[in-house]
Amino acid sequence: MAQMIPRFLAEEETSSSMVRQRVFRDLNDPLDCYDDVKLVRRFRFSGASISKITELIANYLNFTERSCAASPHLQVCVALQFFASGTFQIIYGDGINVSQASASRYIRDVSLGLQAIYHQFVSLPAGLKRVEVKTSFMRLLTFQA
C-alpha cells in the first residue's frame, strides 16, 4: 500500500501537467454547402431568408476574434435547425460539426436577437380590438366565457 501512494502521486502530477490540445472543427457555412431546396428542408428557410435574418440580428450575435470562429450564418442556421426540429442540441450540432456547448450559445444569442426585433414583424391587437378577437376566438372554438 505504501508503494502505491508515491506512484499515484507521480501519475497525478503527470496528468495535471498535460496540456489539452484544442480541437479545430471544419465549420462550413451552410449557405455555401446547400442549395435552397436543402436549406428549406433542413432549416425551414431559404438562403435569402437566412441571410435577411442574420442581417437583422447581427448586432445580437457574439463574435470572437478567434481564427476559426463560427460565422453569423452558421450561428443562425444552428438555431433555426433547433427551432425547426426541436431535437437535442448535440444531435444537430454533430450534423453541422458544432459542439453542444457552442450550439447552446448560438441558440441563446439568436433567440435573444429575434426577441429584440420581433415587434417589427408581429403586432398584437390592443384595447377593444383585443377583446373582440378574444371573444370571436372563444365563440369559434365554443369555449365557455
DRENPA-3360 file (N, C-alpha, C; in nm, 2 decimals, always signed):
BEGIN
1 = MAQMIPRF = +0.08/-0.12/+0.00/+0.00/+0.00/+0.00/+0.09/+0.12/+0.00 ~ +0.19/+0.12/+0.08/+0.28/+0.24/+0.09/+0.35/+0.27/-0.04 ~ +0.37/+0.16/-0.12/+0.44/+0.18/-0.25/+0.34/+0.24/-0.36 ~ +0.21/+0.22/-0.34/+0.12/+0.27/-0.44/+0.10/+0.42/-0.43 ~ +0.11/+0.48/-0.31/+0.09/+0.62/-0.29/+0.18/+0.71/-0.37 ~ +0.32/+0.68/-0.36/+0.41/+0.76/-0.44/+0.38/+0.75/-0.59 ~ +0.35/+0.63/-0.64/+0.32/+0.60/-0.78/+0.19/+0.68/-0.82 ~ +0.09/+0.68/-0.74/-0.03/+0.75/-0.76/+0.00/+0.90/-0.77;
9 = LAEEETSS = +0.08/+0.96/-0.68/+0.11/+1.10/-0.68/+0.19/+1.14/-0.81 ~ +0.28/+1.05/-0.85/+0.36/+1.08/-0.97/+0.27/+1.08/-1.09 ~ +0.17/+0.98/-1.10/+0.08/+0.98/-1.21/-0.01/+1.11/-1.21 ~ -0.05/+1.15/-1.09/-0.14/+1.27/-1.08/-0.06/+1.39/-1.13 ~ +0.07/+1.41/-1.10/+0.14/+1.52/-1.14/+0.16/+1.52/-1.29 ~ +0.18/+1.40/-1.35/+0.20/+1.39/-1.49/+0.07/+1.43/-1.57 ~ -0.05/+1.37/-1.52/-0.17/+1.40/-1.59/-0.22/+1.55/-1.57 ~ -0.18/+1.61/-1.46/-0.23/+1.75/-1.44/-0.14/+1.84/-1.52;
17 = SMVRQRVF = -0.02/+1.80/-1.56/+0.07/+1.89/-1.63/+0.05/+1.87/-1.78 ~ -0.03/+1.78/-1.82/-0.05/+1.76/-1.97/-0.15/+1.87/-2.01 ~ -0.12/+1.92/-2.13/-0.20/+2.03/-2.19/-0.30/+1.97/-2.28 ~ -0.42/+2.01/-2.27/-0.52/+1.96/-2.36/-0.51/+2.03/-2.50 ~ -0.51/+1.95/-2.60/-0.50/+2.01/-2.73/-0.63/+2.06/-2.77 ~ -0.63/+2.18/-2.84/-0.76/+2.24/-2.89/-0.80/+2.16/-3.01 ~ -0.93/+2.15/-3.02/-0.99/+2.08/-3.13/-1.05/+2.18/-3.23 ~ -1.00/+2.18/-3.35/-1.04/+2.27/-3.45/-1.13/+2.19/-3.54;
25 = RDLNDPLD = -1.25/+2.24/-3.56/-1.35/+2.17/-3.65/-1.37/+2.25/-3.78 ~ -1.40/+2.18/-3.88/-1.42/+2.24/-4.01/-1.56/+2.30/-4.00 ~ -1.58/+2.43/-3.99/-1.71/+2.50/-3.98/-1.75/+2.56/-4.12 ~ -1.81/+2.48/-4.20/-1.86/+2.52/-4.33/-1.98/+2.60/-4.31 ~ -2.00/+2.71/-4.39/-2.12/+2.79/-4.39/-2.22/+2.71/-4.47 ~ -2.34/+2.68/-4.40/-2.44/+2.61/-4.47/-2.49/+2.67/-4.60 ~ -2.49/+2.80/-4.60/-2.53/+2.87/-4.72/-2.44/+2.84/-4.84 ~ -2.32/+2.81/-4.82/-2.23/+2.77/-4.93/-2.24/+2.62/-4.96;
33 = CYDDVKLV = -2.29/+2.54/-4.87/-2.29/+2.39/-4.88/-2.42/+2.34/-4.94 ~ -2.53/+2.41/-4.92/-2.66/+2.36/-4.96/-2.73/+2.45/-5.06 ~ -2.81/+2.39/-5.15/-2.89/+2.48/-5.24/-3.02/+2.51/-5.16 ~ -3.11/+2.59/-5.22/-3.23/+2.64/-5.15/-3.32/+2.53/-5.10 ~ -3.33/+2.42/-5.19/-3.42/+2.31/-5.15/-3.37/+2.24/-5.03 ~ -3.24/+2.22/-5.02/-3.18/+2.15/-4.90/-3.19/+2.24/-4.78 ~ -3.17/+2.37/-4.80/-3.18/+2.47/-4.69/-3.32/+2.47/-4.63 ~ -3.42/+2.47/-4.71/-3.56/+2.47/-4.66/-3.59/+2.34/-4.59;
41 = RRFRFSGA = -3.54/+2.23/-4.65/-3.56/+2.10/-4.58/-3.50/+2.10/-4.44 ~ -3.38/+2.15/-4.43/-3.31/+2.14/-4.30/-3.34/+2.25/-4.20 ~ -3.36/+2.38/-4.25/-3.37/+2.49/-4.17/-3.51/+2.56/-4.18 ~ -3.59/+2.52/-4.27/-3.72/+2.58/-4.29/-3.72/+2.72/-4.35 ~ -3.60/+2.76/-4.40/-3.59/+2.89/-4.46/-3.50/+2.88/-4.58 ~ -3.52/+2.97/-4.68/-3.43/+2.97/-4.80/-3.30/+3.05/-4.76 ~ -3.21/+3.04/-4.85/-3.08/+3.11/-4.83/-3.10/+3.26/-4.81 ~ -3.19/+3.32/-4.89/-3.21/+3.46/-4.89/-3.28/+3.50/-4.75;
49 = SISKITEL = -3.37/+3.42/-4.70/-3.43/+3.44/-4.57/-3.33/+3.43/-4.46 ~ -3.25/+3.33/-4.47/-3.14/+3.31/-4.36/-3.05/+3.43/-4.36 ~ -3.01/+3.48/-4.48/-2.93/+3.60/-4.49/-3.00/+3.72/-4.43 ~ -3.13/+3.74/-4.46/-3.20/+3.85/-4.40/-3.21/+3.84/-4.25 ~ -3.24/+3.73/-4.20/-3.25/+3.71/-4.05/-3.11/+3.74/-3.99 ~ -3.00/+3.69/-4.05/-2.87/+3.71/-4.00/-2.84/+3.86/-4.00 ~ -2.88/+3.93/-4.11/-2.86/+4.08/-4.11/-2.93/+4.15/-4.00 ~ -3.06/+4.11/-3.98/-3.14/+4.18/-3.88/-3.09/+4.16/-3.74;
57 = IANYLNFT = -3.03/+4.04/-3.71/-2.99/+4.02/-3.57/-2.84/+4.01/-3.55 ~ -2.76/+4.06/-3.65/-2.62/+4.05/-3.64/-2.56/+4.12/-3.52 ~ -2.63/+4.23/-3.47/-2.58/+4.31/-3.36/-2.60/+4.23/-3.23 ~ -2.68/+4.13/-3.23/-2.71/+4.05/-3.11/-2.62/+3.92/-3.10 ~ -2.55/+3.89/-3.21/-2.47/+3.77/-3.21/-2.33/+3.80/-3.15 ~ -2.28/+3.71/-3.08/-2.14/+3.73/-3.02/-2.04/+3.69/-3.12 ~ -1.95/+3.78/-3.15/-1.84/+3.75/-3.24/-1.71/+3.73/-3.16 ~ -1.63/+3.64/-3.20/-1.50/+3.63/-3.13/-1.39/+3.66/-3.23;
65 = ERSCAASP = -1.27/+3.69/-3.18/-1.16/+3.72/-3.26/-1.08/+3.60/-3.29 ~ -1.13/+3.48/-3.26/-1.06/+3.36/-3.28/-1.05/+3.33/-3.43 ~ -0.94/+3.26/-3.47/-0.92/+3.23/-3.61/-1.02/+3.14/-3.68 ~ -1.09/+3.06/-3.60/-1.18/+2.97/-3.66/-1.32/+2.98/-3.60 ~ -1.36/+3.11/-3.58/-1.49/+3.14/-3.51/-1.60/+3.10/-3.61 ~ -1.72/+3.07/-3.56/-1.84/+3.04/-3.64/-1.89/+3.17/-3.70 ~ -1.93/+3.15/-3.83/-1.98/+3.27/-3.90/-2.12/+3.30/-3.84 ~ -2.17/+3.42/-3.86/-2.31/+3.45/-3.82/-2.41/+3.37/-3.89;
73 = HLQVCVAL = -2.39/+3.33/-4.02/-2.48/+3.25/-4.09/-2.49/+3.11/-4.02 ~ -2.37/+3.06/-3.98/-2.37/+2.93/-3.91/-2.45/+2.93/-3.78 ~ -2.43/+3.04/-3.70/-2.50/+3.05/-3.58/-2.65/+3.06/-3.60 ~ -2.69/+3.13/-3.69/-2.84/+3.14/-3.72/-2.89/+3.00/-3.77 ~ -2.81/+2.94/-3.85/-2.86/+2.80/-3.90/-2.87/+2.70/-3.79 ~ -2.77/+2.70/-3.70/-2.78/+2.61/-3.59/-2.91/+2.64/-3.51 ~ -2.94/+2.76/-3.48/-3.06/+2.79/-3.41/-3.19/+2.76/-3.49 ~ -3.19/+2.79/-3.62/-3.31/+2.76/-3.70/-3.33/+2.61/-3.71;
81 = QFFASGTF = -3.22/+2.53/-3.71/-3.24/+2.39/-3.72/-3.30/+2.34/-3.59 ~ -3.26/+2.39/-3.48/-3.31/+2.36/-3.35/-3.46/+2.39/-3.34 ~ -3.50/+2.52/-3.39/-3.64/+2.56/-3.39/-3.72/+2.47/-3.48 ~ -3.66/+2.43/-3.59/-3.74/+2.35/-3.69/-3.76/+2.21/-3.64 ~ -3.66/+2.15/-3.57/-3.67/+2.01/-3.54/-3.70/+1.98/-3.39 ~ -3.66/+2.07/-3.30/-3.68/+2.05/-3.16/-3.60/+1.94/-3.10 ~ -3.50/+1.89/-3.17/-3.43/+1.77/-3.12/-3.32/+1.82/-3.03 ~ -3.25/+1.72/-2.97/-3.14/+1.75/-2.88/-3.03/+1.83/-2.95;
89 = QIIYGDGI = -2.97/+1.92/-2.88/-2.86/+2.01/-2.93/-2.75/+1.93/-2.98 ~ -2.71/+1.83/-2.92/-2.59/+1.75/-2.96/-2.61/+1.68/-3.09 ~ -2.74/+1.64/-3.12/-2.76/+1.57/-3.25/-2.74/+1.66/-3.37 ~ -2.80/+1.78/-3.37/-2.79/+1.87/-3.48/-2.65/+1.94/-3.48 ~ -2.59/+1.95/-3.36/-2.46/+2.01/-3.35/-2.36/+1.92/-3.42 ~ -2.38/+1.79/-3.41/-2.29/+1.69/-3.47/-2.31/+1.70/-3.62 ~ -2.43/+1.72/-3.67/-2.46/+1.73/-3.81/-2.39/+1.85/-3.88 ~ -2.37/+1.96/-3.81/-2.31/+2.08/-3.86/-2.16/+2.09/-3.81;
97 = NVSQASAS = -2.12/+1.99/-3.73/-1.98/+1.99/-3.67/-1.96/+2.10/-3.57 ~ -2.06/+2.12/-3.48/-2.05/+2.22/-3.37/-2.07/+2.15/-3.24 ~ -2.00/+2.18/-3.14/-2.02/+2.12/-3.01/-2.15/+2.16/-2.95 ~ -2.20/+2.08/-2.85/-2.33/+2.11/-2.79/-2.32/+2.24/-2.71 ~ -2.21/+2.27/-2.65/-2.20/+2.40/-2.58/-2.20/+2.52/-2.67 ~ -2.14/+2.51/-2.79/-2.15/+2.61/-2.89/-2.29/+2.63/-2.94 ~ -2.35/+2.51/-2.97/-2.49/+2.52/-3.02/-2.58/+2.59/-2.92 ~ -2.56/+2.56/-2.80/-2.64/+2.62/-2.69/-2.62/+2.77/-2.69;
105 = RYIRDVSL = -2.50/+2.82/-2.70/-2.47/+2.96/-2.71/-2.54/+3.03/-2.83 ~ -2.52/+2.96/-2.94/-2.58/+3.02/-3.07/-2.73/+3.03/-3.06 ~ -2.80/+2.92/-3.00/-2.94/+2.93/-2.99/-2.98/+3.04/-2.89 ~ -2.91/+3.05/-2.79/-2.94/+3.16/-2.69/-2.93/+3.30/-2.76 ~ -2.82/+3.32/-2.83/-2.79/+3.45/-2.89/-2.89/+3.48/-3.00 ~ -2.92/+3.38/-3.08/-3.02/+3.40/-3.19/-3.16/+3.43/-3.13 ~ -3.20/+3.35/-3.03/-3.33/+3.37/-2.96/-3.34/+3.51/-2.90 ~ -3.24/+3.56/-2.84/-3.24/+3.70/-2.78/-3.25/+3.80/-2.89;
113 = GLQAIYHQ = -3.18/+3.78/-3.00/-3.18/+3.87/-3.12/-3.32/+3.87/-3.18 ~ -3.38/+3.76/-3.20/-3.52/+3.75/-3.25/-3.62/+3.82/-3.16 ~ -3.60/+3.79/-3.03/-3.69/+3.86/-2.93/-3.68/+4.01/-2.94 ~ -3.56/+4.06/-2.96/-3.54/+4.20/-2.96/-3.60/+4.27/-3.09 ~ -3.62/+4.19/-3.20/-3.67/+4.26/-3.32/-3.81/+4.21/-3.35 ~ -3.87/+4.12/-3.28/-4.00/+4.06/-3.32/-4.11/+4.17/-3.33 ~ -4.10/+4.27/-3.26/-4.21/+4.38/-3.26/-4.21/+4.45/-3.40 ~ -4.10/+4.44/-3.48/-4.10/+4.49/-3.61/-4.19/+4.41/-3.71;
121 = FVSLPAGL = -4.22/+4.29/-3.67/-4.29/+4.20/-3.76/-4.42/+4.14/-3.71 ~ -4.43/+4.15/-3.58/-4.55/+4.09/-3.51/-4.62/+4.20/-3.44 ~ -4.75/+4.21/-3.47/-4.83/+4.31/-3.39/-4.95/+4.24/-3.33 ~ -4.98/+4.26/-3.21/-5.09/+4.20/-3.14/-5.20/+4.31/-3.12 ~ -5.32/+4.27/-3.13/-5.43/+4.37/-3.11/-5.43/+4.42/-2.97 ~ -5.47/+4.55/-2.95/-5.48/+4.61/-2.82/-5.62/+4.67/-2.80 ~ -5.65/+4.70/-2.68/-5.78/+4.77/-2.64/-5.90/+4.69/-2.68 ~ -6.00/+4.75/-2.75/-6.12/+4.69/-2.79/-6.10/+4.58/-2.89;
129 = KRVEVKTS = -6.01/+4.60/-2.98/-5.98/+4.50/-3.08/-5.93/+4.37/-3.02 ~ -5.86/+4.38/-2.91/-5.81/+4.26/-2.84/-5.93/+4.19/-2.78 ~ -6.02/+4.26/-2.72/-6.14/+4.19/-2.66/-6.22/+4.13/-2.77 ~ -6.24/+4.20/-2.88/-6.31/+4.15/-2.99/-6.25/+4.02/-3.05 ~ -6.12/+4.01/-3.07/-6.05/+3.90/-3.12/-6.07/+3.78/-3.02 ~ -6.05/+3.81/-2.89/-6.06/+3.71/-2.79/-6.21/+3.65/-2.79 ~ -6.31/+3.73/-2.80/-6.45/+3.69/-2.79/-6.48/+3.60/-2.92 ~ -6.43/+3.65/-3.03/-6.46/+3.57/-3.15/-6.38/+3.43/-3.15;
137 = FMRLLTFQ = -6.27/+3.43/-3.10/-6.19/+3.31/-3.08/-6.26/+3.21/-2.99 ~ -6.31/+3.26/-2.88/-6.39/+3.18/-2.78/-6.51/+3.12/-2.85 ~ -6.58/+3.21/-2.92/-6.71/+3.17/-2.99/-6.68/+3.06/-3.10 ~ -6.57/+3.08/-3.17/-6.53/+2.99/-3.28/-6.50/+2.85/-3.22 ~ -6.44/+2.85/-3.11/-6.40/+2.72/-3.06/-6.49/+2.67/-2.94 ~ -6.60/+2.74/-2.93/-6.70/+2.71/-2.83/-6.65/+2.69/-2.69 ~ -6.56/+2.78/-2.65/-6.52/+2.78/-2.51/-6.62/+2.85/-2.42 ~ -6.63/+2.81/-2.30/-6.72/+2.88/-2.21/-6.65/+3.01/-2.16;
145 = A = -6.73/+3.12/-2.18/-6.67/+3.25/-2.15/-6.69/+3.28/-2.00;
% end
